[in-house]
Amino acid sequence: MGSIVLLDMPDTGFVRLPTILRVFPVSRSSWWAGVKSKRYPQPVKLGPRITAWRASDIRELIEATK
């Protein structure tokens, strides 16, 4: 994955699943299976129906899989 992909990611804050799937090419169901098995970062609940991930955790995941 090139650095151009990381341009879609903010440096800090939170990102939602559609943004993650744009920069980390797995299916939605594979992503959730990886979260459940702790292969991927754990989400943060921002509200009753809002789930996000720390941008720093996703950047670390992308760097680790290069």
Gaussian input, Z-matrix of N, CA and C with variables (Angstrom, degrees):
# hf/3-21g

backbone

0 1
 N
 C     1     B1
 C     2     B2     1     A1
 N     3     B3     2     A2     1     D1
 C     4     B4     3     A3     2     D2
 C     5     B5     4     A4     3     D3
 N     6     B6     5     A5     4     D4
 C     7     B7     6     A6     5     D5
 C     8     B8     7     A7     6     D6
 N     9     B9     8     A8     7     D7
 C    10    B10     9     A9     8     D8
 C    11    B11    10    A10     9     D9
 N    12    B12    11    A11    10    D10
 C    13    B13    12    A12    11    D11
 C    14    B14    13    A13    12    D12
 N    15    B15    14    A14    13    D13
 C    16    B16    15    A15    14    D14
 C    17    B17    16    A16    15    D15
 N    18    B18    17    A17    16    D16
 C    19    B19    18    A18    17    D17
 C    20    B20    19    A19    18    D18
 N    21    B21    20    A20    19    D19
 C    22    B22    21    A21    20    D20
 C    23    B23    22    A22    21    D21
 N    24    B24    23    A23    22    D22
 C    25    B25    24    A24    23    D23
 C    26    B26    25    A25    24    D24
 N    27    B27    26    A26    25    D25
 C    28    B28    27    A27    26    D26
 C    29    B29    28    A28    27    D27
 N    30    B30    29    A29    28    D28
 C    31    B31    30    A30    29    D29
 C    32    B32    31    A31    30    D30
 N    33    B33    32    A32    31    D31
 C    34    B34    33    A33    32    D32
 C    35    B35    34    A34    33    D33
 N    36    B36    35    A35    34    D34
 C    37    B37    36    A36    35    D35
 C    38    B38    37    A37    36    D36
 N    39    B39    38    A38    37    D37
 C    40    B40    39    A39    38    D38
 C    41    B41    40    A40    39    D39
 N    42    B42    41    A41    40    D40
 C    43    B43    42    A42    41    D41
 C    44    B44    43    A43    42    D42
 N    45    B45    44    A44    43    D43
 C    46    B46    45    A45    44    D44
 C    47    B47    46    A46    45    D45
 N    48    B48    47    A47    46    D46
 C    49    B49    48    A48    47    D47
 C    50    B50    49    A49    48    D48
 N    51    B51    50    A50    49    D49
 C    52    B52    51    A51    50    D50
 C    53    B53    52    A52    51    D51
 N    54    B54    53    A53    52    D52
 C    55    B55    54    A54    53    D53
 C    56    B56    55    A55    54    D54
 N    57    B57    56    A56    55    D55
 C    58    B58    57    A57    56    D56
 C    59    B59    58    A58    57    D57
 N    60    B60    59    A59    58    D58
 C    61    B61    60    A60    59    D59
 C    62    B62    61    A61    60    D60
 N    63    B63    62    A62    61    D61
 C    64    B64    63    A63    62    D62
 C    65    B65    64    A64    63    D63
 N    66    B66    65    A65    64    D64
 C    67    B67    66    A66    65    D65
 C    68    B68    67    A67    66    D66
 N    69    B69    68    A68    67    D67
 C    70    B70    69    A69    68    D68
 C    71    B71    70    A70    69    D69
 N    72    B72    71    A71    70    D70
 C    73    B73    72    A72    71    D71
 C    74    B74    73    A73    72    D72
 N    75    B75    74    A74    73    D73
 C    76    B76    75    A75    74    D74
 C    77    B77    76    A76    75    D75
 N    78    B78    77    A77    76    D76
 C    79    B79    78    A78    77    D77
 C    80    B80    79    A79    78    D78
 N    81    B81    80    A80    79    D79
 C    82    B82    81    A81    80    D80
 C    83    B83    82    A82    81    D81
 N    84    B84    83    A83    82    D82
 C    85    B85    84    A84    83    D83
 C    86    B86    85    A85    84    D84
 N    87    B87    86    A86    85    D85
 C    88    B88    87    A87    86    D86
 C    89    B89    88    A88    87    D87
 N    90    B90    89    A89    88    D88
 C    91    B91    90    A90    89    D89
 C    92    B92    91    A91    90    D90
 N    93    B93    92    A92    91    D91
 C    94    B94    93    A93    92    D92
 C    95    B95    94    A94    93    D93
 N    96    B96    95    A95    94    D94
 C    97    B97    96    A96    95    D95
 C    98    B98    97    A97    96    D96
 N    99    B99    98    A98    97    D97
 C   100   B100    99    A99    98    D98
 C   101   B101   100   A100    99    D99
 N   102   B102   101   A101   100   D100
 C   103   B103   102   A102   101   D101
 C   104   B104   103   A103   102   D102
 N   105   B105   104   A104   103   D103
 C   106   B106   105   A105   104   D104
 C   107   B107   106   A106   105   D105
 N   108   B108   107   A107   106   D106
 C   109   B109   108   A108   107   D107
 C   110   B110   109   A109   108   D108
 N   111   B111   110   A110   109   D109
 C   112   B112   111   A111   110   D110
 C   113   B113   112   A112   111   D111
 N   114   B114   113   A113   112   D112
 C   115   B115   114   A114   113   D113
 C   116   B116   115   A115   114   D114
 N   117   B117   116   A116   115   D115
 C   118   B118   117   A117   116   D116
 C   119   B119   118   A118   117   D117
 N   120   B120   119   A119   118   D118
 C   121   B121   120   A120   119   D119
 C   122   B122   121   A121   120   D120
 N   123   B123   122   A122   121   D121
 C   124   B124   123   A123   122   D122
 C   125   B125   124   A124   123   D123
 N   126   B126   125   A125   124   D124
 C   127   B127   126   A126   125   D125
 C   128   B128   127   A127   126   D126
 N   129   B129   128   A128   127   D127
 C   130   B130   129   A129   128   D128
 C   131   B131   130   A130   129   D129
 N   132   B132   131   A131   130   D130
 C   133   B133   132   A132   131   D131
 C   134   B134   133   A133   132   D132
 N   135   B135   134   A134   133   D133
 C   136   B136   135   A135   134   D134
 C   137   B137   136   A136   135   D135
 N   138   B138   137   A137   136   D136
 C   139   B139   138   A138   137   D137
 C   140   B140   139   A139   138   D138
 N   141   B141   140   A140   139   D139
 C   142   B142   141   A141   140   D140
 C   143   B143   142   A142   141   D141
 N   144   B144   143   A143   142   D142
 C   145   B145   144   A144   143   D143
 C   146   B146   145   A145   144   D144
 N   147   B147   146   A146   145   D145
 C   148   B148   147   A147   146   D146
 C   149   B149   148   A148   147   D147
 N   150   B150   149   A149   148   D148
 C   151   B151   150   A150   149   D149
 C   152   B152   151   A151   150   D150
 N   153   B153   152   A152   151   D151
 C   154   B154   153   A153   152   D152
 C   155   B155   154   A154   153   D153
 N   156   B156   155   A155   154   D154
 C   157   B157   156   A156   155   D155
 C   158   B158   157   A157   156   D156
 N   159   B159   158   A158   157   D157
 C   160   B160   159   A159   158   D158
 C   161   B161   160   A160   159   D159
 N   162   B162   161   A161   160   D160
 C   163   B163   162   A162   161   D161
 C   164   B164   163   A163   162   D162
 N   165   B165   164   A164   163   D163
 C   166   B166   165   A165   164   D164
 C   167   B167   166   A166   165   D165
 N   168   B168   167   A167   166   D166
 C   169   B169   168   A168   167   D167
 C   170   B170   169   A169   168   D168
 N   171   B171   170   A170   169   D169
 C   172   B172   171   A171   170   D170
 C   173   B173   172   A172   171   D171
 N   174   B174   173   A173   172   D172
 C   175   B175   174   A174   173   D173
 C   176   B176   175   A175   174   D174
 N   177   B177   176   A176   175   D175
 C   178   B178   177   A177   176   D176
 C   179   B179   178   A178   177   D177
 N   180   B180   179   A179   178   D178
 C   181   B181   180   A180   179   D179
 C   182   B182   181   A181   180   D180
 N   183   B183   182   A182   181   D181
 C   184   B184   183   A183   182   D182
 C   185   B185   184   A184   183   D183
 N   186   B186   185   A185   184   D184
 C   187   B187   186   A186   185   D185
 C   188   B188   187   A187   186   D186
 N   189   B189   188   A188   187   D187
 C   190   B190   189   A189   188   D188
 C   191   B191   190   A190   189   D189
 N   192   B192   191   A191   190   D190
 C   193   B193   192   A192   191   D191
 C   194   B194   193   A193   192   D192
 N   195   B195   194   A194   193   D193
 C   196   B196   195   A195   194   D194
 C   197   B197   196   A196   195   D195

   B1=1.4408
   B2=1.5131
   B3=1.2729
   B4=1.4466
   B5=1.5066
   B6=1.3298
   B7=1.4618
   B8=1.5222
   B9=1.3245
   B10=1.4653
   B11=1.5322
   B12=1.3167
   B13=1.4578
   B14=1.5275
   B15=1.3135
   B16=1.4675
   B17=1.5170
   B18=1.3178
   B19=1.4578
   B20=1.5251
   B21=1.3339
   B22=1.4598
   B23=1.5268
   B24=1.3143
   B25=1.4643
   B26=1.5226
   B27=1.3280
   B28=1.4661
   B29=1.5327
   B30=1.3221
   B31=1.4670
   B32=1.5196
   B33=1.3219
   B34=1.4586
   B35=1.5178
   B36=1.3011
   B37=1.4557
   B38=1.5146
   B39=1.3180
   B40=1.4542
   B41=1.5183
   B42=1.3345
   B43=1.4671
   B44=1.5208
   B45=1.3187
   B46=1.4577
   B47=1.5195
   B48=1.3145
   B49=1.4628
   B50=1.5278
   B51=1.3406
   B52=1.4778
   B53=1.5353
   B54=1.3211
   B55=1.4669
   B56=1.5218
   B57=1.3158
   B58=1.4673
   B59=1.5232
   B60=1.3280
   B61=1.4680
   B62=1.5233
   B63=1.3375
   B64=1.4628
   B65=1.5202
   B66=1.3354
   B67=1.4643
   B68=1.5261
   B69=1.3262
   B70=1.4680
   B71=1.5328
   B72=1.3102
   B73=1.4684
   B74=1.5358
   B75=1.3107
   B76=1.4621
   B77=1.5262
   B78=1.3118
   B79=1.4644
   B80=1.5324
   B81=1.3082
   B82=1.4630
   B83=1.5377
   B84=1.3201
   B85=1.4694
   B86=1.5276
   B87=1.3338
   B88=1.4739
   B89=1.5169
   B90=1.3255
   B91=1.4620
   B92=1.5292
   B93=1.3400
   B94=1.4650
   B95=1.5263
   B96=1.3222
   B97=1.4646
   B98=1.5337
   B99=1.3324
   B100=1.4677
   B101=1.5115
   B102=1.3176
   B103=1.4732
   B104=1.5225
   B105=1.3207
   B106=1.4682
   B107=1.5195
   B108=1.3436
   B109=1.4668
   B110=1.5327
   B111=1.3277
   B112=1.4728
   B113=1.5244
   B114=1.3278
   B115=1.4616
   B116=1.5266
   B117=1.3296
   B118=1.4629
   B119=1.5224
   B120=1.3385
   B121=1.4715
   B122=1.5271
   B123=1.3140
   B124=1.4620
   B125=1.5243
   B126=1.3225
   B127=1.4618
   B128=1.5243
   B129=1.3225
   B130=1.4616
   B131=1.5232
   B132=1.3254
   B133=1.4638
   B134=1.5246
   B135=1.3233
   B136=1.4542
   B137=1.5276
   B138=1.2974
   B139=1.4620
   B140=1.5090
   B141=1.3253
   B142=1.4662
   B143=1.5288
   B144=1.3210
   B145=1.4662
   B146=1.5201
   B147=1.3267
   B148=1.4688
   B149=1.5284
   B150=1.3126
   B151=1.4610
   B152=1.5221
   B153=1.3197
   B154=1.4670
   B155=1.5260
   B156=1.3054
   B157=1.4628
   B158=1.5126
   B159=1.3106
   B160=1.4665
   B161=1.5300
   B162=1.3115
   B163=1.4661
   B164=1.5267
   B165=1.3108
   B166=1.4667
   B167=1.5302
   B168=1.3421
   B169=1.4700
   B170=1.5230
   B171=1.3217
   B172=1.4654
   B173=1.5249
   B174=1.3249
   B175=1.4714
   B176=1.5324
   B177=1.3315
   B178=1.4704
   B179=1.5240
   B180=1.3199
   B181=1.4637
   B182=1.5318
   B183=1.3042
   B184=1.4654
   B185=1.5270
   B186=1.3219
   B187=1.4666
   B188=1.5319
   B189=1.3256
   B190=1.4766
   B191=1.5207
   B192=1.3327
   B193=1.4678
   B194=1.5225
   B195=1.3112
   B196=1.4829
   B197=1.5088
   A1=108.85
   A2=116.45
   A3=120.39
   A4=112.85
   A5=114.13
   A6=119.20
   A7=111.38
   A8=116.65
   A9=119.30
   A10=110.49
   A11=117.04
   A12=121.86
   A13=110.20
   A14=116.68
   A15=120.59
   A16=112.48
   A17=118.56
   A18=120.19
   A19=111.24
   A20=117.47
   A21=121.53
   A22=111.89
   A23=117.00
   A24=121.70
   A25=110.93
   A26=117.41
   A27=118.91
   A28=109.77
   A29=116.63
   A30=120.39
   A31=111.69
   A32=116.26
   A33=121.30
   A34=109.39
   A35=115.72
   A36=120.22
   A37=111.78
   A38=114.88
   A39=121.65
   A40=110.82
   A41=115.37
   A42=120.97
   A43=108.89
   A44=114.66
   A45=120.81
   A46=109.17
   A47=116.22
   A48=121.98
   A49=114.63
   A50=120.60
   A51=118.18
   A52=113.29
   A53=117.32
   A54=120.66
   A55=110.90
   A56=116.69
   A57=120.82
   A58=110.12
   A59=116.45
   A60=119.80
   A61=112.38
   A62=117.32
   A63=120.03
   A64=111.76
   A65=116.71
   A66=119.85
   A67=113.27
   A68=117.10
   A69=121.54
   A70=106.84
   A71=117.39
   A72=121.45
   A73=114.75
   A74=115.65
   A75=122.16
   A76=106.95
   A77=116.27
   A78=119.24
   A79=109.34
   A80=115.33
   A81=121.55
   A82=110.35
   A83=116.96
   A84=119.63
   A85=111.62
   A86=117.34
   A87=120.14
   A88=110.96
   A89=117.00
   A90=120.94
   A91=109.80
   A92=116.53
   A93=119.64
   A94=111.39
   A95=118.27
   A96=120.81
   A97=110.00
   A98=116.78
   A99=120.89
   A100=112.53
   A101=117.57
   A102=120.89
   A103=109.20
   A104=116.31
   A105=120.79
   A106=111.32
   A107=116.69
   A108=120.75
   A109=112.51
   A110=116.51
   A111=123.92
   A112=113.08
   A113=117.22
   A114=121.45
   A115=109.96
   A116=116.21
   A117=122.97
   A118=109.08
   A119=117.83
   A120=120.94
   A121=112.58
   A122=114.32
   A123=121.21
   A124=109.88
   A125=117.15
   A126=120.89
   A127=112.27
   A128=114.05
   A129=122.88
   A130=106.06
   A131=117.11
   A132=120.72
   A133=108.01
   A134=116.87
   A135=122.00
   A136=111.60
   A137=116.30
   A138=122.71
   A139=108.22
   A140=117.63
   A141=119.75
   A142=113.79
   A143=117.71
   A144=120.66
   A145=112.34
   A146=116.87
   A147=120.80
   A148=108.99
   A149=115.12
   A150=122.20
   A151=107.72
   A152=116.14
   A153=121.11
   A154=108.56
   A155=115.06
   A156=122.11
   A157=108.64
   A158=116.26
   A159=120.32
   A160=108.28
   A161=115.92
   A162=120.60
   A163=110.42
   A164=117.15
   A165=120.23
   A166=111.35
   A167=117.76
   A168=120.74
   A169=111.34
   A170=116.85
   A171=120.51
   A172=110.60
   A173=117.02
   A174=119.87
   A175=110.69
   A176=117.20
   A177=120.85
   A178=110.79
   A179=117.01
   A180=121.14
   A181=110.48
   A182=116.90
   A183=120.79
   A184=109.93
   A185=117.30
   A186=120.49
   A187=111.23
   A188=116.38
   A189=120.53
   A190=112.15
   A191=117.33
   A192=119.36
   A193=112.85
   A194=117.60
   A195=120.08
   A196=110.07
   D1=127.43
   D2=-176.45
   D3=-83.49
   D4=169.97
   D5=179.83
   D6=-67.81
   D7=-20.18
   D8=178.64
   D9=-63.54
   D10=-31.59
   D11=178.17
   D12=-65.13
   D13=-39.65
   D14=-178.21
   D15=-68.64
   D16=-14.17
   D17=177.49
   D18=-65.25
   D19=-25.22
   D20=177.20
   D21=-73.12
   D22=-16.19
   D23=-175.44
   D24=-96.51
   D25=132.51
   D26=173.40
   D27=-69.84
   D28=157.71
   D29=178.59
   D30=-72.80
   D31=-38.27
   D32=-179.14
   D33=-132.79
   D34=171.79
   D35=177.21
   D36=95.82
   D37=-152.58
   D38=-175.00
   D39=-123.53
   D40=151.78
   D41=175.57
   D42=-129.17
   D43=146.39
   D44=179.38
   D45=-92.44
   D46=168.02
   D47=-174.01
   D48=-58.11
   D49=-42.90
   D50=179.79
   D51=-57.68
   D52=-36.62
   D53=177.49
   D54=-67.91
   D55=-41.57
   D56=179.22
   D57=-61.30
   D58=-45.15
   D59=-176.99
   D60=-68.72
   D61=-20.30
   D62=174.41
   D63=-72.58
   D64=-33.49
   D65=-176.46
   D66=-102.24
   D67=-14.85
   D68=179.41
   D69=-127.42
   D70=98.61
   D71=-167.30
   D72=-75.59
   D73=82.45
   D74=170.26
   D75=-134.01
   D76=163.58
   D77=177.95
   D78=-75.89
   D79=162.82
   D80=178.90
   D81=-59.10
   D82=-44.43
   D83=-178.71
   D84=-68.56
   D85=-36.46
   D86=176.06
   D87=-65.49
   D88=-38.07
   D89=178.23
   D90=-61.00
   D91=-49.83
   D92=-177.95
   D93=-65.34
   D94=-34.98
   D95=175.87
   D96=-64.45
   D97=-39.81
   D98=177.16
   D99=-67.06
   D100=-35.53
   D101=176.09
   D102=-65.57
   D103=-44.03
   D104=-179.27
   D105=-62.36
   D106=-39.56
   D107=-179.13
   D108=-85.24
   D109=1.74
   D110=179.26
   D111=68.35
   D112=18.99
   D113=174.09
   D114=-75.55
   D115=-31.21
   D116=178.32
   D117=-112.58
   D118=160.46
   D119=-177.25
   D120=-60.10
   D121=150.73
   D122=178.43
   D123=-78.93
   D124=143.51
   D125=-178.63
   D126=-78.85
   D127=167.17
   D128=175.14
   D129=-119.35
   D130=129.73
   D131=176.99
   D132=-84.61
   D133=117.99
   D134=178.61
   D135=-94.23
   D136=-13.27
   D137=179.63
   D138=-171.42
   D139=179.68
   D140=-177.80
   D141=-60.10
   D142=-30.97
   D143=-179.28
   D144=-125.63
   D145=21.32
   D146=-177.69
   D147=-123.42
   D148=115.76
   D149=177.81
   D150=-117.79
   D151=135.56
   D152=179.74
   D153=-144.26
   D154=172.02
   D155=177.40
   D156=-126.71
   D157=150.74
   D158=176.04
   D159=-67.40
   D160=130.77
   D161=-179.61
   D162=-59.11
   D163=-37.16
   D164=-179.97
   D165=-63.54
   D166=-37.70
   D167=177.57
   D168=-65.04
   D169=-39.54
   D170=-179.69
   D171=-70.37
   D172=-39.72
   D173=176.19
   D174=-61.07
   D175=-41.60
   D176=177.81
   D177=-62.70
   D178=-41.42
   D179=178.32
   D180=-61.20
   D181=-45.06
   D182=-179.32
   D183=-64.08
   D184=-44.42
   D185=179.29
   D186=-62.89
   D187=-38.07
   D188=-177.92
   D189=-69.98
   D190=-25.01
   D191=-177.79
   D192=-94.32
   D193=1.53
   D194=179.10
   D195=-69.91

